[in-house]
Structures are given as C-alpha cells and as structure tokens.
C-alpha cells in the first residue's frame, strides 16, 4: 500500500493488548518499549497500543469517586494520575519515540496528556510516531464519555485525518468517538486505509460496531482495547479499597478486521497478548468496487462536511 498510485502490497501489523504498569508512567513506557521490540521481532511494521495506555485508563470502577465532593480520595486519585501523565514534548515522549525509531516501526499509542503551562486539565490523546521517531500525528479525544468527563477535558478537530505511510494511510479515533458519524466521515475523507479504533470498551456490543466500521469505511480496522487487573494497582492508590476485589476491570476484546468486515485476528478476551495480521492492499480495491464512502458512493452535491481543525504541532 504505497503513498502514491494504486494500492498494492502488504503490511504486517500488531495489536498489543497489554496491561500498563498502572499509574507508573516511566515503567509503563519501558514496558511499551519491550512490547514494541517483541512486535517488531514478530515482523510488524505498524504496532498499536490501547487507549490511554500511559499510565493507565481511568476505569469507571474508580473514576466515579472523583464526583464525591466530600471524599478526598477522589481528588488524590486524580492528582496521582496527573503526576504520571505525559507532557508533549517531554522525556516520556522522547522514550516512546525511541521505541519507534529503535525498532523501525510505525507506532500508535494512547496517553493521558498534561500540558506544562496549563497542568490543571488532562486530555485523552492518541499519538502516531514514524519509524524515525517523529511525532507524525496527535489527536485529543473530542468528547470524554460518561465518567471520563470527571477526568479529561475536551479535545478539538485537529488530528482527525490520516497520515501517509509507505504502506497506506493510517488514522484513528478514540473509543466512543467511533460512534460519532461525522468524526468517522472526516477520517474517511482523509483517505484512511488502516483505521485505528483504540478503546476501553470491553463489551461484546463493541464488536458489532467494529464490523460495521470496517464495512462502512472499507478499510482495515485495528481495535486495541485496554486490559487491567484491579489487583495490580499500586498500594498507595487512594481508591484501592474500592476496587480490591473486582478482578479484571478491563478484559480486552482487541481485534483486527478486514475491509469486508471479516475478522483477521481476535477478539482476544481476558488475557494479554499480541494479535498479528497481514493486510493486503488489493483487498481494499476489491471491497471498494461496490462501496466507496468518499468516492463513487458519496454525493458531495447533496452532503457537505466542514471540520474546524486548527493547526497543531504536529
């Protein structure tokens, strides 16, 4: 799947369903580095990690306590997450970039982002790194979902576009952004061929959405889901007692689908693992013969979409 001309060729991709070292940014980044190395040894040229992998997805099992006015543990839990979040640029970003450049892969990873100059707000951010370590694309989740609104601020329209790679155009949305029809179409309009749907949704209904998006976009879909065991939270986590006996609070469900909606790998439940798949460019052309959402099956004379996407770095 080259940058120019007809799509052809193939690429091996890896979807990493793994647990972070929960609420430990630096240790999680080191784990990401090791898992990226493993995926590269497995032949992957594109490696995808879950939503908010660094330093952990704020599970509903404890984030709901952030709404308690009289419960100081909620404030303390947010502060702990903020202290371990990622600044862009910053040392953690440099180390994540090194995971891409050291192993010569495209790398997609979700992080909790904090700004140096305005550290009171966190963001759910999806990052795309090129094999030379360049941060090629950054997207903040537009709309936090349910309990997430106690944790993250609102993102914007920047980054809702695919990035050119030697094997095709790669783009992504975060969790329930994938339920937003116009956000999906904005990504389709950028020519996405490998659609990343990083998520914390470990419900079985999510699978139906991934099949639909594969059929609607006629793109390959990589849905990488978070995996967490409540027993692995650090001893100093302020809300540890509230989740002590909950077991898995993120059971996965990662999968890779073809542009015909067929599963190429997964879904993977209740365990860590790396899913691999070979994506064939000719399959994209075959499936788009009957349906192309931004080409012959689009009516730009009837429908128009404008996206307010202020430029950001990148």
RAMO-V238113 format. One record per residue. N is the residue number from 0. RES is the residue in three letters. OMEGA is omega in degrees with one decimal (* if undefined). Layout:
n/res/omega
N/RES/OMEGA
N/RES/OMEGA
//
This chain:
n/res/omega
0/UNK/-172.8
1/UNK/-179.9
2/UNK/-174.5
3/UNK/175.9
4/UNK/-178.2
5/UNK/179.3
6/UNK/175.5
7/UNK/178.9
8/UNK/-178.5
9/UNK/177.7
10/UNK/176.2
11/UNK/-177.4
12/UNK/179.0
13/UNK/176.0
14/UNK/-171.2
15/UNK/173.7
16/UNK/-174.8
17/UNK/178.8
18/UNK/172.9
19/UNK/166.1
20/UNK/-160.4
21/UNK/178.2
22/UNK/172.7
23/UNK/-174.2
24/UNK/-172.8
25/UNK/178.7
26/UNK/177.5
27/UNK/178.3
28/UNK/176.6
29/UNK/176.7
30/UNK/176.1
31/UNK/-180.0
32/UNK/-179.2
33/UNK/-179.7
34/UNK/175.3
35/UNK/176.9
36/UNK/178.9
37/UNK/179.6
38/UNK/178.5
39/UNK/176.4
40/UNK/176.8
41/UNK/175.4
42/UNK/-176.0
43/UNK/172.5
44/UNK/175.7
45/UNK/-176.8
46/UNK/-174.5
47/UNK/176.1
48/UNK/-173.8
49/UNK/172.7
50/UNK/172.5
51/UNK/-176.1
52/UNK/-179.8
53/UNK/-7.4
54/UNK/174.9
55/UNK/172.0
56/UNK/179.1
57/UNK/-174.2
58/UNK/175.7
59/UNK/-178.5
60/UNK/175.9
61/UNK/-177.5
62/UNK/179.5
63/UNK/-179.3
64/UNK/176.2
65/UNK/178.6
66/UNK/-176.2
67/UNK/-179.6
68/UNK/-172.8
69/UNK/-177.0
70/UNK/-177.3
71/UNK/-179.1
72/UNK/179.2
73/UNK/177.8
74/UNK/-178.8
75/UNK/179.0
76/UNK/177.5
77/UNK/179.8
78/UNK/179.0
79/UNK/176.7
80/UNK/-178.7
81/UNK/-179.4
82/UNK/-177.0
83/UNK/178.9
84/UNK/-168.4
85/UNK/171.0
86/UNK/179.1
87/UNK/1.3
88/UNK/179.0
89/UNK/-176.9
90/UNK/-179.7
91/UNK/178.1
92/UNK/178.3
93/UNK/-179.6
94/UNK/176.4
95/UNK/177.6
96/UNK/179.0
97/UNK/176.8
98/UNK/177.1
99/UNK/-174.4
100/UNK/179.8
101/UNK/-174.9
102/UNK/173.3
103/UNK/-177.7
104/UNK/162.9
105/UNK/-172.9
106/UNK/177.2
107/UNK/-176.0
108/UNK/175.2
109/UNK/-179.8
110/UNK/162.9
111/UNK/-175.0
112/UNK/174.0
113/UNK/179.2
114/UNK/-178.3
115/UNK/-174.9
116/UNK/-179.9
117/UNK/-170.0
118/UNK/-178.7
119/UNK/-177.5
120/UNK/175.0
121/UNK/177.6
122/UNK/173.1
123/UNK/-167.6
124/UNK/177.2
125/UNK/-174.2
126/UNK/178.7
127/UNK/179.9
128/UNK/175.2
129/UNK/-178.2
130/UNK/174.8
131/UNK/178.9
132/UNK/178.5
133/UNK/172.1
134/UNK/-170.7
135/UNK/-178.7
136/UNK/177.4
137/UNK/179.0
138/UNK/174.7
139/UNK/-179.3
140/UNK/-175.5
141/UNK/-170.4
142/UNK/174.2
143/UNK/-173.2
144/UNK/170.5
145/UNK/-177.7
146/UNK/-178.5
147/UNK/-179.6
148/UNK/173.1
149/UNK/-172.4
150/UNK/-169.3
151/UNK/170.4
152/UNK/-178.6
153/UNK/174.5
154/UNK/179.6
155/UNK/-173.8
156/UNK/-179.9
157/UNK/177.6
158/UNK/178.2
159/UNK/178.2
160/UNK/-178.4
161/UNK/178.1
162/UNK/179.8
163/UNK/172.4
164/UNK/177.6
165/UNK/-177.7
166/UNK/177.3
167/UNK/-178.5
168/UNK/-177.1
169/UNK/176.8
170/UNK/-178.3
171/UNK/171.8
172/UNK/-171.9
173/UNK/172.2
174/UNK/-171.6
175/UNK/164.2
176/UNK/-179.3
177/UNK/172.9
178/UNK/-176.5
179/UNK/-173.5
180/UNK/-177.0
181/UNK/175.5
182/UNK/176.8
183/UNK/-176.8
184/UNK/176.9
185/UNK/178.3
186/UNK/176.5
187/UNK/-176.2
188/UNK/177.2
189/UNK/175.8
190/UNK/-176.1
191/UNK/177.4
192/UNK/172.7
193/UNK/-170.9
194/UNK/179.7
195/UNK/177.1
196/UNK/178.2
197/UNK/-170.1
198/UNK/168.4
199/UNK/179.6
200/UNK/-178.8
201/UNK/177.9
202/UNK/-177.9
203/UNK/178.5
204/UNK/177.5
205/UNK/-177.9
206/UNK/178.7
207/UNK/178.1
208/UNK/179.9
209/UNK/176.1
210/UNK/179.4
211/UNK/-177.6
212/UNK/176.3
213/UNK/-180.0
214/UNK/-178.1
215/UNK/-178.1
216/UNK/-170.2
217/UNK/177.3
218/UNK/168.6
219/UNK/-178.5
220/UNK/174.2
221/UNK/179.6
222/UNK/-176.0
223/UNK/-171.4
224/UNK/-177.9
225/UNK/179.9
226/UNK/-178.6
227/UNK/172.3
228/UNK/-177.5
229/UNK/-178.9
230/UNK/-175.3
231/UNK/174.3
232/UNK/-177.7
233/UNK/-176.6
234/UNK/-178.0
235/UNK/178.3
236/UNK/-171.3
237/UNK/-177.9
238/UNK/-176.2
239/UNK/-178.2
240/UNK/-177.3
241/UNK/-177.3
242/UNK/-169.7
243/UNK/-173.7
244/UNK/-174.7
245/UNK/-179.9
246/UNK/-180.0
247/UNK/175.7
248/UNK/170.9
249/UNK/-169.8
250/UNK/176.3
251/UNK/-172.7
252/UNK/-179.7
253/UNK/-178.2
254/UNK/173.9
255/UNK/-177.2
256/UNK/175.8
257/UNK/-179.5
258/UNK/172.9
259/UNK/179.6
260/UNK/-179.2
261/UNK/177.2
262/UNK/172.3
263/UNK/177.1
264/UNK/179.3
265/UNK/2.7
266/UNK/-179.1
267/UNK/-176.5
268/UNK/163.8
269/UNK/175.8
270/UNK/174.3
271/UNK/177.4
272/UNK/174.8
273/UNK/176.3
274/UNK/178.1
275/UNK/173.6
276/UNK/173.2
277/UNK/-179.8
278/UNK/-177.6
279/UNK/-177.4
280/UNK/-178.7
281/UNK/178.4
282/UNK/177.4
283/UNK/-179.7
284/UNK/-179.9
285/UNK/-175.6
286/UNK/-178.5
287/UNK/175.8
288/UNK/-178.6
289/UNK/-175.9
290/UNK/175.4
291/UNK/-170.6
292/UNK/178.2
293/UNK/-179.3
294/UNK/-172.6
295/UNK/177.2
296/UNK/177.2
297/UNK/178.4
298/UNK/-179.1
299/UNK/175.0
300/UNK/-179.2
301/UNK/-174.8
302/UNK/175.6
303/UNK/177.4
304/UNK/173.6
305/UNK/-178.5
306/UNK/175.0
307/UNK/-174.0
308/UNK/179.1
309/UNK/-179.2
310/UNK/176.0
311/UNK/175.7
312/UNK/-8.3
313/UNK/*
//
